[in-house]
């Protein structure tokens, strides 16, 4: 039996759509690992995705969505953001022989974080914040430059039959 889709406040829907994009990113990393892609290719993709998507997303969450409520659940998400950033920075200096395992752990870490926010934190915020606070968050998020979710990274290693060349 498939779980029902999560009903999300329209005011924070933008962030949920970005979460879906992050889960797809994790899938691509896992596909690259399965296909034995040379790790530096995947690490370059991580760098691209961090700069273009994850870092701006984390900033939006921390400065807009999390701002009205500083509780334990928000603190956990912020700590996970910091751990994910540290994990990405560690990838840049990683010895090649450890890279595939570390990339897999990173994908699992990000996947787990996104699912925490979607299944626990966002519902908590929707219950805890007032409608006026949620609307103010929506106004701020919608005032940001509209950047359609796209992944225009040229090296599509996850699509290759054998990506290790």
C-alpha positions as CSV (number, residue, x, y, z in Angstrom):
1,X,0.0,0.0,0.0
2,X,1.5,3.3,-1.1
3,X,1.6,6.0,1.6
4,X,-0.6,9.1,0.9
5,X,1.2,12.1,-0.3
6,X,2.0,14.6,2.4
7,X,-0.3,17.6,2.4
8,X,1.9,20.7,2.6
9,X,1.0,24.3,3.3
10,X,1.1,26.3,0.1
11,X,3.4,28.8,1.9
12,X,6.3,26.3,2.1
13,X,5.6,24.2,-1.0
14,X,8.6,25.7,-2.7
15,X,10.9,24.1,-0.1
16,X,9.2,20.8,-0.5
17,X,9.7,20.8,-4.2
18,X,13.3,21.5,-3.6
19,X,13.4,18.5,-1.3
20,X,12.2,16.3,-4.1
21,X,15.0,17.6,-6.2
22,X,17.5,16.8,-3.5
23,X,16.2,13.2,-3.3
24,X,16.7,12.9,-7.0
25,X,20.3,14.1,-6.5
26,X,20.9,11.3,-3.9
27,X,19.5,8.8,-6.4
28,X,22.0,10.0,-9.1
29,X,24.9,9.7,-6.7
30,X,23.8,6.1,-5.8
31,X,23.4,5.3,-9.5
32,X,26.9,6.6,-10.2
33,X,28.3,4.4,-7.4
34,X,26.4,1.3,-8.7
35,X,27.9,2.0,-12.2
36,X,31.4,2.4,-10.6
37,X,31.8,5.9,-11.8
38,X,35.2,7.4,-11.1
39,X,34.6,9.2,-7.8
40,X,36.0,12.6,-8.8
41,X,33.2,12.9,-11.4
42,X,30.6,12.5,-8.7
43,X,32.4,14.8,-6.3
44,X,32.4,17.5,-9.0
45,X,28.6,17.0,-9.3
46,X,28.3,17.3,-5.5
47,X,30.2,20.6,-5.7
48,X,27.9,21.8,-8.5
49,X,24.7,20.8,-6.6
50,X,25.9,22.3,-3.4
51,X,26.6,25.7,-5.0
52,X,23.6,25.8,-7.2
53,X,20.9,24.2,-5.0
54,X,21.7,22.9,-1.5
55,X,23.5,25.9,-0.1
56,X,20.8,28.4,-1.2
57,X,18.1,26.0,0.0
58,X,19.7,25.7,3.4
59,X,20.0,29.5,3.7
60,X,16.3,29.9,2.8
61,X,15.2,27.4,5.4
62,X,17.5,28.9,8.1
63,X,16.8,32.6,7.5
64,X,13.1,32.4,6.5
65,X,11.4,29.2,7.6
66,X,13.2,28.4,10.8
67,X,13.5,32.0,12.0
68,X,10.1,32.3,13.9
69,X,10.7,29.1,15.9
70,X,14.0,28.1,17.6
71,X,13.1,24.8,19.2
72,X,14.8,21.4,19.5
73,X,13.5,20.2,16.1
74,X,14.7,23.3,14.3
75,X,18.0,23.0,16.1
76,X,18.3,19.4,14.8
77,X,17.7,20.5,11.2
78,X,20.3,23.3,11.5
79,X,22.9,20.9,13.0
80,X,22.2,18.5,10.1
81,X,22.7,21.3,7.6
82,X,26.1,22.0,9.2
83,X,27.0,18.3,9.2
84,X,26.0,18.0,5.5
85,X,28.2,21.0,4.7
86,X,31.1,19.5,6.6
87,X,30.6,16.2,4.7
88,X,30.7,18.0,1.4
89,X,33.9,19.8,2.3
90,X,35.5,16.5,3.4
91,X,34.7,15.0,0.0
92,X,36.9,17.6,-1.7
93,X,40.0,16.3,0.1
94,X,39.1,12.7,0.3
95,X,41.6,10.0,-0.9
96,X,40.2,8.3,-4.0
97,X,40.1,4.8,-2.5
98,X,37.6,6.0,0.2
99,X,35.5,8.1,-2.0
100,X,32.7,5.7,-3.2
101,X,31.9,4.6,0.4
102,X,32.0,8.2,1.6
103,X,29.7,9.4,-1.3
104,X,27.2,6.6,-0.4
105,X,27.2,7.7,3.2
106,X,26.8,11.3,2.2
107,X,23.8,10.4,-0.1
108,X,22.2,8.5,2.8
109,X,22.8,11.4,5.2
110,X,21.2,13.9,2.9
111,X,18.3,11.6,2.1
112,X,17.7,11.0,5.8
113,X,17.8,14.8,6.4
114,X,15.2,15.6,3.7
115,X,12.9,12.9,5.0
116,X,13.2,14.2,8.5
117,X,12.2,17.7,7.4
118,X,9.4,16.5,5.2
119,X,7.9,13.9,7.6
120,X,8.6,15.5,11.0
121,X,9.9,19.1,11.0
122,X,7.6,20.6,8.3
123,X,4.4,19.1,9.9
124,X,5.6,20.4,13.3
125,X,6.2,23.9,11.9
126,X,2.8,23.8,10.2
127,X,1.1,22.9,13.5
128,X,3.2,25.3,15.6
129,X,3.4,28.5,13.6
130,X,0.4,30.7,13.2
131,X,-1.3,31.1,9.8
132,X,0.0,34.7,9.8
133,X,3.6,33.4,10.3
134,X,3.2,30.8,7.6
135,X,1.8,33.5,5.2
136,X,4.7,35.8,6.0
137,X,7.1,32.9,5.2
138,X,5.3,32.3,2.0
139,X,5.6,36.0,1.0
140,X,9.3,36.0,1.7
141,X,9.9,32.7,-0.2
142,X,7.9,33.9,-3.2
143,X,9.8,37.2,-3.2
144,X,13.0,35.4,-4.0
145,X,14.1,35.2,-7.6
146,X,12.2,32.5,-9.4
147,X,14.7,29.8,-10.2
148,X,13.1,26.8,-11.8
149,X,14.4,23.5,-10.5
150,X,16.7,22.2,-13.1
151,X,19.8,20.2,-13.2
152,X,21.8,21.3,-16.1
153,X,25.0,19.5,-15.0
154,X,26.6,18.3,-18.2
155,X,28.3,15.1,-17.0
156,X,25.3,12.8,-16.7
157,X,27.3,9.9,-15.2
158,X,24.2,8.3,-13.7
159,X,22.8,7.6,-17.2
160,X,25.8,5.7,-18.5
161,X,26.0,1.9,-18.8
162,X,29.5,1.9,-17.5
163,X,30.6,5.3,-16.1
164,X,34.1,4.5,-15.0
165,X,35.9,5.7,-18.2
